[in-house]
Amino acid sequence: MEDPRPTLIVNATVEITAQALESIVENAKQIAGCDERGRYHVDTADKVGEMITRFLFEKDFEAYVQNMENYPR
């Protein structure tokens, strides 16, 4: 994801619904298409990371984490 701000790659465990994962996998396969043997060559784990990263940038995660009211107590 291109962003003018400096960023870091963080490996984290996140909880998503099975439906969200199924959607990412299906859409990634449609975009990648299959080869002559019917195989898909797409790293769906990378796509999950890309989708979460994009969501965090678009929804301004930086502002969200700066707000103390968003922290569980």
Secondary structure, DSSP 4 states (H G I P E B T S, - for coil): ---SS------------HHHHHHHHHHHHHHH-B-TTS-B---HHHHHHHHHHHHHHHTTHHHHHH-GGGS--
